[in-house]
Amino acid sequence: MAKQLSQYALRMLENIPEQYRPLAEIMIKQKYHFVGRHTVVKKCYWTHAAMVQRRFCYKCKFYGIESHRDIQMSPTAFWCWNACLHCWRIRPQDLGIEADETRMPFYDPPELIADGIIKAQRRIMSGYKGHPKVDPKMLEEALNPVHVTMSLTGEPTLYPLLDDLLGIIHRKGMTTFIVTRGVRPDVLASLYNEPNQLYISLEAWDKKSYEYFNRPLVPRAWELTLETLEILQSFKSPTVLRITLVKGFNDTEEALRGFARLVNMSNPTYVEVKAYMWVGASRERLRRINMPSMEEVRSFAERLSQLTGYPIYGESRPSRVVLLSSISKPIRHGKGCPGGRDVLPGPGEYDELDNPEVSY
């Protein structure tokens, strides 16, 4: 099977400890690019859409992130403290690999990761050279990324040198977003170098729903999540509760009121209500009908707004996401989208983007 890989892919695979190579090989075929032994970079759908269609991610519209200059990565390709039903990633256990998913038995230095993800992104984006639909200026910008989103796969707070990694990336003049399940409040509370924006991803609203849907691999994971929510107000950077709406699971009145309590307890800067998407390995555990429509996402967000007092500031129909904000004007972390629609309409005013069938 390994012979089917390119020479570049084989070189990446050589760096991976033998135990994890079967998983890494599948990820490489899924277009993940490995940096060192455990860090991955992958081109986002919206990066491609920005380059060839001038269509941009909701992060651009809401927060000014330049979709074509955003590195989507994770420093923890193989590890997480949850086995969530909606997760798209392939776990080591799916391939019969006996490995402790909850801790990193090895890790690379942050300097290697910071330099490596930029090189990997440049390699990925260099494939657009000569593309007839790509603006040369946008390509030049894409080859010089200015933002790093740590989400992609795995739990980023398990990387032991996360604080150092953030500091190095910031010193390179780049901004950072971290998406975490909030299971490491100790790590988040000890960060000297905060990300420019911190996301806590939620699907459950209480311990029972969490145990069922998020399938924690460690004890007290729900209690740890609550501890994270309790310290959110201590962060200087903007914070986000991202509620992934799964039709037939957390779109009930009970869930709605449970999420409202979590919002009122943690007082994040923003709340995002975003639709679950039926992709990757999650298709083995959930069904297509578990994806809510944009209208269902909007209805849920409107009711949540009423319960929490957070006004609705905008939506992105292609991504099926609605933004609620505690501040009058969301903080922008970049220049926004060149020639794209990236300006929020204002409280209570909705605008619909083109091509609503496409949603990632």
ROTIRO-420928 format. One line per 4 residues: for each residue z, y, x of C-alpha. Coordinates in nm, 3 decimals. Last residue first. Layout:
BEGIN
Z/Y/X | ... $
This chain:
BEGIN
0.538/2.282/-1.849 | 0.355/2.384/-2.167 | -0.015/2.417/-2.236 | -0.093/2.417/-2.609 $
0.007/2.783/-2.639 | -0.308/2.901/-2.462 | -0.248/3.275/-2.462 | 0.090/3.441/-2.458 $
0.284/3.536/-2.768 | 0.491/3.851/-2.791 | 0.820/3.882/-2.967 | 1.023/4.196/-3.027 $
1.396/4.150/-3.097 | 1.508/4.335/-2.788 | 1.219/4.459/-2.570 | 0.858/4.366/-2.500 $
0.907/4.202/-2.160 | 0.639/4.287/-1.907 | 0.457/4.005/-1.729 | 0.110/3.996/-1.876 $
-0.107/3.936/-1.572 | -0.316/4.157/-1.345 | -0.095/4.080/-1.048 | 0.219/3.908/-1.178 $
0.558/4.047/-1.087 | 0.655/4.245/-0.779 | 0.968/4.043/-0.714 | 1.331/3.987/-0.804 $
1.341/4.163/-1.140 | 1.675/4.216/-1.312 | 1.659/4.183/-1.690 | 1.689/4.513/-1.881 $
1.960/4.581/-2.139 | 2.204/4.328/-2.001 | 2.357/4.032/-2.184 | 2.018/3.863/-2.212 $
1.861/3.596/-2.430 | 1.530/3.455/-2.308 | 1.316/3.213/-2.511 | 1.120/2.922/-2.361 $
0.828/2.714/-2.480 | 0.653/2.732/-2.141 | 0.317/2.834/-2.292 | 0.502/3.048/-2.552 $
0.693/3.260/-2.308 | 0.967/3.452/-2.485 | 1.140/3.785/-2.478 | 1.456/3.987/-2.495 $
1.666/3.805/-2.756 | 2.001/3.978/-2.793 | 2.321/3.796/-2.686 | 2.583/3.842/-2.963 $
2.696/3.482/-2.921 | 2.663/3.334/-3.271 | 2.366/3.546/-3.381 | 2.184/3.486/-3.053 $
2.238/3.112/-3.088 | 2.076/3.127/-3.432 | 1.779/3.314/-3.289 | 1.753/3.073/-2.997 $
1.745/2.772/-3.230 | 1.469/2.930/-3.438 | 1.271/3.021/-3.125 | 1.291/2.668/-2.988 $
1.183/2.526/-3.324 | 0.888/2.767/-3.343 | 0.789/2.680/-2.987 | 0.778/2.315/-3.088 $
1.047/2.069/-2.990 | 0.967/1.777/-2.761 | 1.163/1.469/-2.874 | 0.854/1.360/-3.071 $
0.694/1.258/-2.741 | 0.958/0.992/-2.699 | 1.255/0.947/-2.466 | 1.360/0.686/-2.210 $
1.041/0.560/-2.043 | 0.869/0.896/-2.095 | 1.154/1.051/-1.894 | 0.996/0.894/-1.584 $
0.740/1.173/-1.565 | 0.676/1.408/-1.856 | 0.779/1.463/-2.218 | 0.884/1.827/-2.195 $
1.224/1.945/-2.318 | 1.195/2.290/-2.470 | 1.372/2.590/-2.321 | 1.655/2.810/-2.447 $
1.737/3.050/-2.164 | 2.068/3.232/-2.159 | 2.117/3.531/-1.934 | 2.388/3.718/-1.746 $
2.631/3.437/-1.808 | 2.951/3.494/-2.008 | 3.114/3.157/-1.924 | 3.337/3.100/-2.228 $
3.113/3.276/-2.480 | 2.813/3.078/-2.359 | 3.005/2.750/-2.369 | 3.130/2.823/-2.721 $
2.777/2.905/-2.835 | 2.657/2.577/-2.686 | 2.908/2.387/-2.900 | 2.808/2.583/-3.208 $
2.445/2.488/-3.158 | 2.534/2.128/-3.078 | 2.723/2.087/-3.405 | 2.444/2.262/-3.599 $
2.195/2.015/-3.456 | 1.917/2.072/-3.200 | 2.097/1.873/-2.931 | 1.963/1.522/-2.987 $
1.678/1.487/-3.238 | 1.461/1.743/-3.061 | 1.575/1.801/-2.705 | 1.643/2.166/-2.622 $
1.707/2.229/-2.254 | 1.973/2.499/-2.246 | 1.946/2.707/-1.931 | 2.266/2.901/-1.873 $
2.172/3.174/-1.629 | 2.359/3.375/-1.369 | 2.274/3.707/-1.204 | 2.414/3.753/-0.853 $
2.763/3.890/-0.787 | 2.919/3.564/-0.895 | 3.278/3.567/-1.025 | 3.161/3.555/-1.388 $
3.027/3.205/-1.333 | 3.372/3.069/-1.243 | 3.455/2.915/-1.582 | 3.109/2.762/-1.616 $
3.156/2.579/-1.288 | 3.493/2.443/-1.399 | 3.330/2.326/-1.721 | 3.072/2.134/-1.519 $
3.352/1.974/-1.318 | 3.515/1.860/-1.642 | 3.185/1.709/-1.750 | 3.146/1.528/-1.417 $
3.503/1.393/-1.431 | 3.408/1.061/-1.266 | 3.080/1.021/-1.077 | 2.745/0.871/-1.177 $
2.715/1.085/-1.488 | 2.486/0.959/-1.768 | 2.350/1.299/-1.878 | 2.276/1.201/-2.238 $
2.564/0.979/-2.350 | 2.843/1.101/-2.122 | 2.739/1.462/-2.185 | 2.731/1.418/-2.564 $
3.086/1.281/-2.556 | 3.214/1.541/-2.310 | 3.087/1.839/-2.506 | 2.777/2.060/-2.543 $
2.517/1.850/-2.364 | 2.172/1.961/-2.249 | 2.272/2.211/-1.983 | 2.121/2.347/-1.661 $
2.330/2.602/-1.473 | 2.096/2.851/-1.307 | 2.195/3.086/-1.024 | 1.988/3.389/-0.928 $
1.953/3.567/-0.596 | 2.129/3.271/-0.441 | 2.475/3.347/-0.300 | 2.524/3.349/0.074 $
2.900/3.320/0.120 | 2.903/3.016/-0.104 | 3.252/2.866/-0.146 | 3.264/2.884/-0.526 $
2.928/2.709/-0.556 | 3.034/2.422/-0.332 | 3.368/2.368/-0.508 | 3.202/2.402/-0.849 $
2.992/2.097/-0.762 | 2.884/1.939/-1.092 | 2.705/2.251/-1.215 | 2.382/2.083/-1.316 $
2.205/2.301/-1.063 | 1.902/2.527/-1.053 | 1.906/2.759/-0.752 | 1.686/3.069/-0.726 $
1.615/3.228/-0.389 | 1.460/3.547/-0.250 | 1.275/3.570/0.080 | 1.309/3.824/0.361 $
1.337/3.564/0.637 | 1.705/3.651/0.653 | 1.733/3.532/0.294 | 1.592/3.190/0.385 $
1.838/3.158/0.675 | 2.135/3.255/0.457 | 2.038/3.015/0.181 | 2.011/2.729/0.430 $
2.350/2.813/0.580 | 2.515/2.802/0.237 | 2.338/2.475/0.153 | 2.462/2.297/0.465 $
2.614/1.993/0.290 | 2.314/1.929/0.062 | 2.482/1.801/-0.256 | 2.442/2.145/-0.418 $
2.068/2.084/-0.449 | 2.100/1.803/-0.710 | 1.784/1.592/-0.720 | 1.434/1.704/-0.814 $
1.225/2.025/-0.841 | 1.514/2.275/-0.854 | 1.557/2.497/-0.549 | 1.320/2.786/-0.615 $
1.216/2.974/-0.301 | 1.048/3.316/-0.307 | 0.838/3.527/-0.072 | 0.552/3.293/0.015 $
0.295/3.408/0.273 | -0.007/3.182/0.221 | 0.007/3.280/-0.148 | -0.038/3.647/-0.052 $
-0.358/3.572/0.138 | -0.474/3.360/-0.153 | -0.402/3.642/-0.395 | -0.609/3.878/-0.180 $
-0.895/3.626/-0.163 | -0.905/3.609/-0.547 | -0.951/3.245/-0.644 | -1.214/3.136/-0.897 $
-1.480/3.031/-0.647 | -1.237/2.826/-0.434 | -1.331/2.895/-0.070 | -0.978/2.858/0.053 $
-0.768/2.709/-0.227 | -0.664/2.408/-0.017 | -0.477/2.647/0.210 | -0.214/2.663/-0.066 $
-0.072/2.319/0.010 | -0.069/2.370/0.387 | 0.094/2.708/0.343 | 0.359/2.554/0.117 $
0.432/2.283/0.374 | 0.464/2.538/0.655 | 0.702/2.747/0.445 | 0.904/2.438/0.352 $
0.929/2.338/0.717 | 1.067/2.664/0.851 | 1.359/2.668/0.606 | 1.414/2.292/0.630 $
1.417/2.275/1.010 | 1.650/2.574/1.028 | 1.881/2.414/0.770 | 1.950/2.113/0.995 $
1.856/1.773/0.851 | 2.084/1.546/0.652 | 2.206/1.189/0.662 | 2.432/0.973/0.442 $
2.381/1.220/0.155 | 2.619/1.144/-0.129 | 2.602/1.056/-0.498 | 2.290/0.839/-0.504 $
2.457/0.554/-0.317 | 2.169/0.326/-0.233 | 2.053/-0.020/-0.326 | 1.680/0.020/-0.380 $
1.561/-0.190/-0.673 | 1.272/0.043/-0.743 | 1.424/0.210/-1.049 | 1.758/0.202/-0.865 $
1.623/0.457/-0.613 | 1.562/0.698/-0.903 | 1.220/0.817/-1.018 | 1.234/1.177/-1.134 $
1.132/1.309/-1.475 | 1.485/1.365/-1.606 | 1.523/1.362/-1.985 | 1.771/1.073/-2.003 $
1.990/1.219/-1.730 | 2.098/0.996/-1.442 | 2.359/1.232/-1.298 | 2.531/1.296/-0.965 $
2.203/1.341/-0.780 | 2.044/1.220/-0.460 | 1.703/1.114/-0.330 | 1.505/1.436/-0.290 $
1.800/1.653/-0.188 | 1.672/1.970/-0.017 | 1.458/2.050/-0.322 | 1.144/2.260/-0.346 $
0.920/2.487/-0.553 | 0.799/2.756/-0.315 | 0.702/3.071/-0.508 | 0.419/3.295/-0.387 $
0.158/3.214/-0.654 | 0.411/3.259/-0.935 | 0.523/3.603/-0.819 | 0.878/3.625/-0.958 $
0.926/3.942/-1.165 | 1.227/3.815/-1.361 | 1.117/3.754/-1.721 | 0.738/3.754/-1.694 $
0.726/3.602/-1.349 | 0.990/3.343/-1.429 | 0.785/3.267/-1.742 | 0.515/3.133/-1.515 $
0.180/3.307/-1.481 | -0.179/3.277/-1.595 | -0.429/3.436/-1.359 | -0.664/3.142/-1.419 $
-0.739/3.000/-1.073 | -0.444/3.113/-0.860 | -0.187/3.175/-1.131 | -0.264/2.844/-1.302 $
-0.223/2.660/-0.970 | 0.114/2.819/-0.905 | 0.203/2.760/-1.268 | 0.160/2.384/-1.231 $
0.406/2.398/-0.941 | 0.300/2.276/-0.600 | 0.555/2.037/-0.459 | 0.798/2.069/-0.170 $
1.046/1.798/-0.068 | 1.347/1.778/0.160 | 1.499/1.442/0.255 | 1.389/1.323/0.599 $
1.201/1.614/0.754 | 0.987/1.815/0.515 | 0.825/1.586/0.262 | 0.531/1.696/0.049 $
0.542/1.572/-0.310 | 0.195/1.504/-0.448 | 0.282/1.215/-0.683 | 0.142/0.986/-0.413 $
0.403/1.136/-0.181 | 0.672/1.060/-0.440 | 0.562/0.696/-0.457 | 0.580/0.668/-0.079 $
0.920/0.839/-0.071 | 1.062/0.578/-0.309 | 0.934/0.288/-0.099 | 1.046/0.472/0.218 $
1.410/0.519/0.119 | 1.564/0.224/0.305 | 1.334/0.283/0.602 | 1.472/0.628/0.680 $
1.196/0.885/0.615 | 1.029/1.053/0.915 | 0.748/0.795/0.932 | 0.658/0.873/0.571 $
0.557/1.228/0.656 | 0.329/1.101/0.931 | 0.180/0.852/0.686 | 0.112/1.130/0.440 $
-0.075/1.332/0.703 | -0.273/1.025/0.801 | -0.369/0.978/0.439 | -0.207/0.708/0.227 $
-0.391/0.400/0.105 | -0.275/0.206/0.413 | 0.087/0.237/0.283 | 0.000/0.000/0.000 $
